[in-house]
Amino acid sequence: MRTICWLAGGVCAGLGIVTLASYGFDQPGGEVSASFSQLGYDALPGLTMSSSGSVGLILVALGAWLMIKANATAWKQTGGY
């Protein structure tokens, strides 16, 4: 069961990070990388989180929780090491 939690947690955390990096943020000028050419200034103060960003955060938190839960009693099997 612990192995399943480790794997599921790693997959969830990885997908969450990829989702945040790829689709997690929006700004009014279009793409984040093209804001300077369209707006004439850096539009980082107008940066907002999209709905995909919220899903990404939930996936990262779920993945971290699963991996922490899987490792919670690992010290019992290793004798404290």
C-alpha positions in Angstrom: 0.0 0.0 0.0 2.9 2.4 0.8 4.4 1.9 -2.7 1.1 2.9 -4.3 0.9 6.0 -2.1 4.5 6.9 -3.1 3.8 6.4 -6.8 0.4 8.2 -6.7 1.9 11.1 -4.7 4.8 11.5 -7.1 2.5 11.5 -10.1 0.1 14.0 -8.5 2.9 16.3 -7.5 4.6 16.1 -10.9 1.4 16.7 -12.8 0.6 19.6 -10.5 4.0 21.3 -11.1 3.7 20.9 -14.9 0.1 22.3 -14.8 1.3 25.3 -12.8 4.2 25.9 -15.0 2.3 25.6 -18.3 -1.2 26.8 -17.7 -1.3 28.2 -14.1 -1.0 32.0 -14.7 -2.8 34.6 -16.8 -2.4 38.3 -17.4 -4.5 40.8 -19.3 -2.0 41.4 -22.1 -2.1 37.8 -23.4 0.8 35.4 -22.9 3.1 36.1 -20.0 6.2 35.9 -22.3 4.8 38.4 -24.8 3.5 41.1 -22.3 6.4 43.5 -22.9 5.9 43.8 -26.6 2.2 44.2 -26.4 1.8 46.4 -23.3 5.1 48.2 -23.3 5.8 47.3 -19.7 6.2 44.3 -17.5 2.7 43.2 -16.6 3.7 41.0 -13.6 1.6 43.1 -11.2 -1.5 42.1 -13.2 -0.6 38.4 -13.0 -3.6 36.2 -11.9 -4.0 32.5 -11.3 -6.2 30.7 -13.7 -8.5 27.8 -12.8 -5.8 25.4 -14.1 -3.5 27.0 -11.6 -5.9 26.2 -8.7 -6.1 22.6 -9.9 -2.3 22.5 -10.1 -2.0 23.7 -6.5 -4.5 21.1 -5.3 -2.5 18.3 -7.2 0.8 19.4 -5.6 -0.8 19.5 -2.1 -2.4 16.1 -2.6 0.8 14.6 -3.9 2.8 15.9 -1.0 0.2 14.6 1.5 0.3 11.1 -0.1 4.1 11.0 0.0 4.2 12.2 3.6 1.6 9.7 4.7 3.5 6.9 3.0 6.7 7.8 4.8 5.1 8.5 8.2 6.0 5.1 9.6 9.1 4.3 7.6 11.3 4.6 10.7 9.7 1.5 12.2 10.8 -0.7 9.4 14.4 0.6 9.3 15.0 0.5 13.1 15.2 4.3 13.4 17.7 4.9 10.5 
